[in-house]
Amino acid sequence: MTGADAVDGAARRLEQLSCGVLPQEYCDGLSQAAWPGRSQILPHPKFARSDSGGSSRLAMYLDGAHTPESMVACASWFADVSRQQAGQQHAHQPPSTDTDGNDHGLSSCNTAARFGTRQPVRVLIFNCMKERDPAVLLPELHKELQ
């Protein structure tokens, strides 16, 4: 590639960006990017489920959210993933109610009791260092998860 080719390529990409179009090579790079600690799910191997392809009854959901705006995005991601996984979970397990519709208190099980059931335990971990105020971050998380 010559210097002129590089300038032409850069000019083409700038023109695309100014029109609100992300160049294909940018899209390709972003689709292959990995950013550990951002929207990352880590299933705990000790609680692996034998009945479903590699999932775990305990998973850590990591996100580096540290501002109110990033907390909204983090909570939205966590809620979306939790709903999707709950839908998959319900599709693969019998209902937890008897023929009379009684759930025998399973819907209100505490976390420790849930390890004995088929329901996964999801733990969201986000970033709240000394200079961040949890009183600012947590309401955003609560709002999004309502």
MARVOSE-128327 format. One record per residue (C-alpha): residue in three letters; x, y, z; residue number from 1. Coordinates in nm, 2 decimals. Example, Ala and Ser with C-alpha at 12.3 -4.5 7.8 and 13.67 -1.06 7.14 Angstrom:
<recs>
+------+--------+--------+--------+------+
: resn :      X :      Y :      Z : resi :
+------+--------+--------+--------+------+
:  ALA :   1.23 :  -0.45 :   0.78 :    1 :
:  SER :   1.37 :  -0.11 :   0.71 :    2 :
+------+--------+--------+--------+------+
</recs>
This chain:
<recs>
+------+--------+--------+--------+------+
: resn :      X :      Y :      Z : resi :
+------+--------+--------+--------+------+
:  MET :   0.00 :   0.00 :   0.00 :    1 :
:  THR :   0.14 :   0.34 :  -0.10 :    2 :
:  GLY :   0.10 :   0.66 :   0.09 :    3 :
:  ALA :  -0.16 :   0.78 :  -0.16 :    4 :
:  ASP :  -0.36 :   0.46 :  -0.10 :    5 :
:  ALA :  -0.36 :   0.52 :   0.27 :    6 :
:  VAL :  -0.47 :   0.88 :   0.23 :    7 :
:  ASP :  -0.75 :   0.77 :  -0.01 :    8 :
:  GLY :  -0.86 :   0.50 :   0.23 :    9 :
:  ALA :  -0.86 :   0.74 :   0.53 :   10 :
:  ALA :  -1.06 :   0.99 :   0.32 :   11 :
:  ARG :  -1.32 :   0.73 :   0.23 :   12 :
:  ARG :  -1.36 :   0.62 :   0.60 :   13 :
:  LEU :  -1.39 :   0.98 :   0.71 :   14 :
:  GLU :  -1.66 :   1.04 :   0.45 :   15 :
:  GLN :  -1.85 :   0.73 :   0.56 :   16 :
:  LEU :  -1.82 :   0.84 :   0.93 :   17 :
:  SER :  -1.95 :   1.19 :   0.85 :   18 :
:  CYS :  -2.26 :   1.04 :   0.69 :   19 :
:  GLY :  -2.32 :   0.83 :   1.00 :   20 :
:  VAL :  -2.20 :   0.50 :   0.84 :   21 :
:  LEU :  -1.95 :   0.29 :   1.02 :   22 :
:  PRO :  -1.69 :   0.15 :   0.77 :   23 :
:  GLN :  -1.71 :  -0.23 :   0.72 :   24 :
:  GLU :  -1.35 :  -0.28 :   0.85 :   25 :
:  TYR :  -1.46 :  -0.11 :   1.18 :   26 :
:  CYS :  -1.76 :  -0.33 :   1.20 :   27 :
:  ASP :  -1.55 :  -0.64 :   1.15 :   28 :
:  GLY :  -1.30 :  -0.53 :   1.42 :   29 :
:  LEU :  -1.58 :  -0.45 :   1.67 :   30 :
:  SER :  -1.75 :  -0.78 :   1.61 :   31 :
:  GLN :  -1.43 :  -0.96 :   1.70 :   32 :
:  ALA :  -1.34 :  -0.74 :   1.99 :   33 :
:  ALA :  -1.34 :  -0.89 :   2.34 :   34 :
:  TRP :  -1.35 :  -0.66 :   2.65 :   35 :
:  PRO :  -1.33 :  -0.87 :   2.96 :   36 :
:  GLY :  -1.52 :  -0.72 :   3.25 :   37 :
:  ARG :  -1.78 :  -0.56 :   3.03 :   38 :
:  SER :  -2.10 :  -0.76 :   2.99 :   39 :
:  GLN :  -1.91 :  -1.07 :   3.08 :   40 :
:  ILE :  -2.07 :  -1.39 :   3.21 :   41 :
:  LEU :  -1.86 :  -1.63 :   3.42 :   42 :
:  PRO :  -2.04 :  -1.95 :   3.50 :   43 :
:  HIS :  -1.90 :  -2.11 :   3.82 :   44 :
:  PRO :  -1.76 :  -2.45 :   3.73 :   45 :
:  LYS :  -1.83 :  -2.60 :   4.08 :   46 :
:  PHE :  -2.20 :  -2.55 :   4.01 :   47 :
:  ALA :  -2.21 :  -2.68 :   3.65 :   48 :
:  ARG :  -2.54 :  -2.83 :   3.55 :   49 :
:  SER :  -2.52 :  -3.18 :   3.39 :   50 :
:  ASP :  -2.86 :  -3.14 :   3.22 :   51 :
:  SER :  -2.78 :  -2.84 :   3.00 :   52 :
:  GLY :  -2.48 :  -2.78 :   2.77 :   53 :
:  GLY :  -2.23 :  -2.62 :   3.00 :   54 :
:  SER :  -2.45 :  -2.38 :   3.20 :   55 :
:  SER :  -2.41 :  -2.33 :   3.57 :   56 :
:  ARG :  -2.65 :  -2.29 :   3.86 :   57 :
:  LEU :  -2.42 :  -2.01 :   3.97 :   58 :
:  ALA :  -2.29 :  -1.74 :   3.74 :   59 :
:  MET :  -2.11 :  -1.41 :   3.79 :   60 :
:  TYR :  -2.22 :  -1.13 :   3.57 :   61 :
:  LEU :  -1.94 :  -0.87 :   3.55 :   62 :
:  ASP :  -1.96 :  -0.52 :   3.42 :   63 :
:  GLY :  -1.72 :  -0.23 :   3.48 :   64 :
:  ALA :  -2.01 :   0.02 :   3.52 :   65 :
:  HIS :  -1.90 :   0.31 :   3.73 :   66 :
:  THR :  -2.12 :   0.61 :   3.62 :   67 :
:  PRO :  -2.49 :   0.65 :   3.64 :   68 :
:  GLU :  -2.51 :   0.62 :   3.26 :   69 :
:  SER :  -2.30 :   0.31 :   3.24 :   70 :
:  MET :  -2.50 :   0.16 :   3.53 :   71 :
:  VAL :  -2.82 :   0.20 :   3.32 :   72 :
:  ALA :  -2.65 :   0.01 :   3.03 :   73 :
:  CYS :  -2.52 :  -0.25 :   3.27 :   74 :
:  ALA :  -2.86 :  -0.31 :   3.44 :   75 :
:  SER :  -3.04 :  -0.32 :   3.10 :   76 :
:  TRP :  -2.79 :  -0.59 :   2.98 :   77 :
:  PHE :  -2.82 :  -0.79 :   3.30 :   78 :
:  ALA :  -3.20 :  -0.77 :   3.29 :   79 :
:  ASP :  -3.21 :  -0.87 :   2.92 :   80 :
:  VAL :  -2.97 :  -1.17 :   2.97 :   81 :
:  SER :  -3.16 :  -1.28 :   3.28 :   82 :
:  ARG :  -3.49 :  -1.28 :   3.10 :   83 :
:  GLN :  -3.35 :  -1.47 :   2.80 :   84 :
:  GLN :  -3.19 :  -1.73 :   3.03 :   85 :
:  ALA :  -3.50 :  -1.76 :   3.24 :   86 :
:  GLY :  -3.70 :  -1.82 :   2.92 :   87 :
:  GLN :  -3.46 :  -2.09 :   2.82 :   88 :
:  GLN :  -3.46 :  -2.23 :   3.17 :   89 :
:  HIS :  -3.84 :  -2.26 :   3.18 :   90 :
:  ALA :  -3.85 :  -2.42 :   2.84 :   91 :
:  HIS :  -3.63 :  -2.71 :   2.97 :   92 :
:  GLN :  -3.78 :  -2.77 :   3.31 :   93 :
:  PRO :  -4.12 :  -2.88 :   3.44 :   94 :
:  PRO :  -4.32 :  -2.61 :   3.62 :   95 :
:  SER :  -4.26 :  -2.58 :   4.00 :   96 :
:  THR :  -4.63 :  -2.59 :   4.08 :   97 :
:  ASP :  -4.85 :  -2.89 :   4.16 :   98 :
:  THR :  -5.18 :  -2.96 :   3.99 :   99 :
:  ASP :  -5.36 :  -2.71 :   4.22 :  100 :
:  GLY :  -5.12 :  -2.43 :   4.11 :  101 :
:  ASN :  -4.94 :  -2.42 :   4.44 :  102 :
:  ASP :  -4.57 :  -2.34 :   4.41 :  103 :
:  HIS :  -4.50 :  -2.45 :   4.77 :  104 :
:  GLY :  -4.31 :  -2.13 :   4.83 :  105 :
:  LEU :  -4.05 :  -2.19 :   4.56 :  106 :
:  SER :  -4.10 :  -1.85 :   4.41 :  107 :
:  SER :  -3.98 :  -1.69 :   4.74 :  108 :
:  CYS :  -3.69 :  -1.93 :   4.81 :  109 :
:  ASN :  -3.38 :  -1.76 :   4.95 :  110 :
:  THR :  -3.05 :  -1.78 :   4.76 :  111 :
:  ALA :  -2.91 :  -2.07 :   4.97 :  112 :
:  ALA :  -3.22 :  -2.28 :   4.90 :  113 :
:  ARG :  -3.20 :  -2.21 :   4.53 :  114 :
:  PHE :  -2.88 :  -2.40 :   4.49 :  115 :
:  GLY :  -3.08 :  -2.72 :   4.55 :  116 :
:  THR :  -3.33 :  -2.63 :   4.27 :  117 :
:  ARG :  -3.29 :  -2.60 :   3.90 :  118 :
:  GLN :  -3.31 :  -2.22 :   3.92 :  119 :
:  PRO :  -2.97 :  -2.05 :   3.85 :  120 :
:  VAL :  -2.84 :  -1.79 :   4.09 :  121 :
:  ARG :  -2.72 :  -1.48 :   3.91 :  122 :
:  VAL :  -2.47 :  -1.24 :   4.08 :  123 :
:  LEU :  -2.41 :  -0.90 :   3.92 :  124 :
:  ILE :  -2.08 :  -0.74 :   4.00 :  125 :
:  PHE :  -2.00 :  -0.39 :   3.90 :  126 :
:  ASN :  -1.74 :  -0.13 :   3.97 :  127 :
:  CYS :  -1.78 :   0.11 :   4.27 :  128 :
:  MET :  -1.44 :   0.23 :   4.38 :  129 :
:  LYS :  -1.36 :   0.49 :   4.65 :  130 :
:  GLU :  -1.42 :   0.79 :   4.43 :  131 :
:  ARG :  -1.77 :   0.66 :   4.32 :  132 :
:  ASP :  -2.08 :   0.71 :   4.52 :  133 :
:  PRO :  -2.30 :   0.40 :   4.56 :  134 :
:  ALA :  -2.59 :   0.63 :   4.65 :  135 :
:  VAL :  -2.57 :   0.76 :   4.29 :  136 :
:  LEU :  -2.52 :   0.43 :   4.12 :  137 :
:  LEU :  -2.76 :   0.20 :   4.30 :  138 :
:  PRO :  -3.08 :   0.40 :   4.23 :  139 :
:  GLU :  -3.00 :   0.37 :   3.85 :  140 :
:  LEU :  -2.95 :  -0.01 :   3.89 :  141 :
:  HIS :  -3.28 :  -0.04 :   4.09 :  142 :
:  LYS :  -3.48 :   0.17 :   3.84 :  143 :
:  GLU :  -3.36 :  -0.05 :   3.55 :  144 :
:  LEU :  -3.43 :  -0.37 :   3.72 :  145 :
:  GLN :  -3.78 :  -0.29 :   3.83 :  146 :
+------+--------+--------+--------+------+
</recs>
